[in-house]
Structure formats: C-alpha cells, structure tokens
C-alpha cells in the first residue's frame, strides 16, 4: 500500500506522539508499505523550526533524509 504522510502525521510519528493512532503507527512501520512525504511538508517544518514554533531533539535533516 502507498501512503502520503501529511506534516502532522510525520511529526507525530518521529516524536512518538500519543496523538498518532496505533493503527496509523503500524501502517507507517510496515516495511511493505510505501511511505511518501511532500516537499511542501519539509518546507513547512523548516519555516516553523526557524521561527521557534517547532523543535526536535535531533536536527530536522535527520528526520527527512
């Protein structure tokens, strides 16, 4: 199956947020599913990070490689 992750879903996944449902987490973790991510989401996170509205424990580049 192929999935396009939106910005919030991606952030919730990489931060292990309880906001992400267990079924969504399982679908993302399934190695047989193809996960896609929009360049616009990377741009959105970079802007929010530069404004101090979004923080990660690791550099943003670590998550979007």
Backbone torsions as a table, in degrees:
resi	resn	phi	psi	omega
1	UNK	NA	149.8	-178.9
2	UNK	-114.4	134.0	-178.7
3	UNK	-128.4	138.5	170.3
4	UNK	-103.4	112.4	-178.6
5	UNK	-82.5	131.0	174.2
6	UNK	-82.7	172.9	-174.3
7	UNK	-59.1	-47.9	-178.4
8	UNK	-63.6	-42.7	179.7
9	UNK	-60.4	-43.5	179.2
10	UNK	-62.1	-48.1	-179.2
11	UNK	-61.5	-45.3	179.3
12	UNK	-62.0	-36.4	-180.0
13	UNK	-68.0	-50.9	-175.6
14	UNK	-70.9	-20.8	177.8
15	UNK	-99.2	3.1	-179.6
16	UNK	54.6	44.9	-178.3
17	UNK	-73.6	141.0	175.2
18	UNK	-69.3	-9.5	177.3
19	UNK	-68.6	-23.4	178.9
20	UNK	-84.1	124.9	-178.3
21	UNK	-65.3	155.7	179.5
22	UNK	-63.8	-35.7	179.6
23	UNK	-68.5	-39.0	176.9
24	UNK	-65.3	-42.3	179.0
25	UNK	-60.9	-42.8	179.3
26	UNK	-63.2	-40.5	178.9
27	UNK	-64.7	-40.6	178.9
28	UNK	-67.7	-39.6	-177.7
29	UNK	-75.6	-17.2	-179.0
30	UNK	-66.9	115.2	-176.0
31	UNK	-65.0	-16.9	-179.7
32	UNK	-85.3	-10.8	177.0
33	UNK	-90.8	140.0	177.3
34	UNK	-92.1	123.5	-179.1
35	UNK	-104.8	128.8	178.0
36	UNK	-115.8	153.4	-176.6
37	UNK	-144.2	130.2	-176.1
38	UNK	-75.4	141.4	174.0
39	UNK	-61.6	-32.3	178.0
40	UNK	-61.8	-33.8	177.8
41	UNK	-67.4	-38.3	177.3
42	UNK	-64.3	-44.3	178.3
43	UNK	-60.4	-45.8	179.2
44	UNK	-59.8	-45.2	180.0
45	UNK	-66.5	-38.7	179.4
46	UNK	-63.2	-41.4	178.5
47	UNK	-65.5	-47.6	-179.3
48	UNK	-63.7	-36.8	177.8
49	UNK	-65.2	-43.8	-178.6
50	UNK	-66.7	-26.0	177.6
51	UNK	-87.1	-3.7	179.9
52	UNK	80.5	13.7	-179.4
53	UNK	-92.9	-5.7	-179.2
54	UNK	-143.8	127.4	-179.2
55	UNK	-133.0	141.5	174.8
56	UNK	-123.5	158.3	176.5
57	UNK	-71.4	-26.0	179.0
58	UNK	-117.1	163.0	178.1
59	UNK	-59.8	146.2	-179.5
60	UNK	-54.4	-37.5	-178.9
61	UNK	-59.7	-28.5	179.6
62	UNK	-62.8	-36.4	-175.6
63	UNK	-81.5	-27.4	-171.5
64	UNK	-105.5	13.2	176.6
65	UNK	-73.0	NA	NA
